[in-house]
Amino acid sequence: MKNNLKNPFEGYLANLQKHKQAVNPVHEIVNCYYKMNGWEKMPKEFYTGRYAYNKLAREAKSLYQACDEVLDDCIWALDKMKYLAEKGKFDWSIITCLKYKLK
């Protein structure tokens, strides 16, 4: 069975670069992860431990490299992982995307 899914996030980086200057894909992955979970405006104390920006940036860099440095695919992987986590009722992080075969 051939996988005929089309990436809904295709062109994400190009569109983002039109509206923002100096976009770093790794930071964008972390920001999308925060937004998907509704954590973009949490108190400063929240962003420690497993939600620390530097830890998530390291995970995002691994995901970015695993997706052949295609930001659209990374965002799609995050979206798929969020869906699977909600469906399976489990907690997830950016690095969890690498443990699942999402492509």
C-alpha positions as CSV (number, residue, x, y, z in Angstrom):
1,M,0.0,0.0,0.0
2,K,1.5,3.3,-1.1
3,N,1.4,6.3,1.3
4,N,-0.3,9.1,-0.7
5,L,-0.5,11.6,2.1
6,K,0.4,15.2,1.2
7,N,2.2,17.3,3.8
8,P,-0.2,20.0,4.9
9,F,2.7,22.1,6.2
10,E,4.4,22.3,2.9
11,G,5.8,25.8,2.3
12,Y,5.7,26.6,6.0
13,L,9.2,28.0,6.2
14,A,8.9,30.0,3.0
15,N,5.7,31.6,4.3
16,L,7.3,32.3,7.7
17,Q,10.3,34.0,6.1
18,K,8.0,36.4,4.3
19,H,6.7,37.6,7.7
20,K,9.7,37.3,10.0
21,Q,13.4,38.1,9.6
22,A,16.2,35.6,10.5
23,V,14.1,32.5,11.1
24,N,15.9,29.7,12.8
25,P,14.2,26.3,12.0
26,V,15.2,24.8,15.4
27,H,13.7,27.6,17.4
28,E,10.6,27.5,15.2
29,I,10.2,23.8,16.0
30,V,10.4,24.5,19.7
31,N,7.9,27.4,19.4
32,C,5.5,25.2,17.5
33,Y,5.8,22.5,20.2
34,Y,4.9,25.1,22.9
35,K,2.0,26.5,20.8
36,M,0.6,23.0,20.1
37,N,0.4,22.3,23.8
38,G,-0.8,25.8,24.8
39,W,2.3,26.7,26.7
40,E,3.5,29.8,24.9
41,K,2.4,32.2,27.6
42,M,3.3,30.3,30.8
43,P,5.1,31.7,33.8
44,K,8.9,31.7,33.7
45,E,9.1,28.9,36.3
46,F,7.3,26.6,33.9
47,Y,10.2,26.6,31.5
48,T,12.5,24.4,33.6
49,G,13.3,20.7,33.6
50,R,11.8,18.8,30.8
51,Y,10.2,22.0,29.3
52,A,13.4,24.0,29.4
53,Y,14.1,25.7,26.1
54,N,17.7,24.5,25.8
55,K,16.6,20.9,26.2
56,L,13.8,21.2,23.7
57,A,16.1,23.0,21.3
58,R,18.5,20.0,21.4
59,E,15.6,17.6,20.7
60,A,14.4,19.9,17.9
61,K,17.8,19.9,16.3
62,S,17.9,16.1,16.3
63,L,14.4,16.0,14.7
64,Y,15.4,18.6,12.1
65,Q,18.4,16.6,11.1
66,A,16.4,13.4,11.0
67,C,13.9,15.0,8.7
68,D,16.8,16.0,6.3
69,E,16.6,19.6,7.4
70,V,13.1,20.1,6.0
71,L,11.1,22.3,8.5
72,D,7.7,21.4,6.9
73,D,8.3,17.7,7.6
74,C,9.3,18.5,11.2
75,I,6.2,20.5,11.9
76,W,4.1,17.7,10.3
77,A,5.8,15.1,12.5
78,L,5.0,17.3,15.6
79,D,1.3,17.5,14.4
80,K,1.1,13.7,13.9
81,M,2.7,13.1,17.3
82,K,0.3,15.4,19.0
83,Y,-2.6,13.5,17.4
84,L,-1.2,10.1,18.4
85,A,-0.5,11.3,22.0
86,E,-4.1,12.6,22.3
87,K,-5.5,9.4,20.9
88,G,-3.3,7.2,23.0
89,K,-3.5,9.4,26.1
90,F,0.2,9.6,26.7
91,D,2.7,12.4,27.3
92,W,5.1,13.3,24.6
93,S,8.0,15.6,23.7
94,I,9.8,16.6,20.5
95,I,12.2,13.7,20.8
96,T,9.3,11.2,20.9
97,C,8.8,12.0,17.2
98,L,12.1,10.1,16.5
99,K,11.0,7.0,18.4
100,Y,7.9,6.6,16.2
101,K,7.9,5.9,12.5
102,L,5.9,9.0,11.4
103,K,7.0,9.1,7.7
